[in-house]
Amino acid sequence: MPMHPTAPDDRNGLIDAFDLCVQSIIDLGYSCRDEDFEVQTECPGWTVKDQIAHVVGAEKSFAGIARPPVAVPDYPHLTNDYARFVEVDVEARRGVTGRQIVAELAEFHPQRMAQLRATDADVDTVVGGFFGPDTTFGEHLRRRIVDAWVHEQDLRAALDRPGNLDSAGASVFTAEILGALPRIIARVAGVGPGHAVVIDATGPVLARGGVRIVTGEDGRPYGEALFSGNDRPEGEEQLDVTSIHLTTDALTRRAAGRRPVDEIHYSVTGDEETARRVLEALVVVTH
C-alpha cells in the first residue's frame, strides 16, 4: 500500500518539509506562557524550553556557527557520549529565558532556510556529516526533518496542542521507520525464520511495511522487505504472519522512544508475543 501522504524525496520538497517543522516549533514557542517553558516533555530530562534550545543550537551548528564552550554536568538523562554532545546547546541556554530562545530561533531560521535554498547541492550531492561520516544532502535533510518533527511532537504533547500528524515531516519519519524494519525485526527483536511481521499505520499517515525473516547464506536470519515489488512468489513458503495496527501518533511516539509499549494503543492480528518484541525493539531515534 503506498504511503499517504507520500514522503517528499526531491530537494525542494524536503527543504519545505523541514521549514514547516521548524516554523511550527517557533509558532508553538510564541504561544507559550512563561510557565509553559518549564513543562517537562516526553524527551527525558528536557523541558519545553530545552527542546527549543536544542533545535536552535543544532541548526546553528549545521550552519557552521561555533558551539559555545560549556561544561555539561552529569545529568541522569545523559546515558552516553552522544547525549552529552547534544546537551551542549541546551546547557549553553539554561540561563536564558524561553522567550529569548524562541526569538533566537525565529531570527535565525529565515537565514538558515535562505542558505539551504541557495545551495547548489542536490539530494545525491555528498556533504560533510556533522555527527559522523559524510552523507548526501538528501539524507542530511531527512535526518534534520526527523529530528525537528519529533521535537515538534514532543512540544505538542507537553502543551496538549496536537497537530501536523499528516504533514510531510510525519511522512518522512514514517518512511524512516518502515525502512528500518528489516534490521529491527530480524536483528533487534530477534524474530526467527518462517515468520513475517507487518506494521499497519492507520492514520493520519496511512502506510504499511512488512518483513519476512529468512536465513542468509551465513546462517544468520535477516529481513526481506515485503510490499517492495520484489516479493517472492505467493505460496513459495508458509509464513506465520503477525500484523500490528496502530495510529501515526502511537507508531511515531514509540519509534522516537518517547513512550513505552504499555502506554501506546495498538492491536494485533497473529502472535501477541512477537508483536510485543517488535514494539519493544522499535526505536529509531536516540534523542
Secondary structure, 3 states (H helix, E strand, C coil): CCCECCCCCCHHHHHHHHHHHHHHHHHHHHCCCHHHHHCECCCCCCEHHHHHHHHHHHHHHHCCCCCCCCCCCCCCCCCCHHHHHHHHHHHCCCCCCHHHHHHHHHHHHHHHHHHHHHCCCCCCCEECCCCCCCEEHHHHHHHHHHHHHHHHHHHHHHHCCCCCCCCHHHHHHHHHHHHHHHHHHHHHCCCCCCEEEEEEEECCCEEEEEEEEEECCCCCEEEEEECCCCCCCCCCCCCEEEEEEECHHHHHHHHCCCCCHHHCCCEEECCHHHHHHHHHHCCCCCC
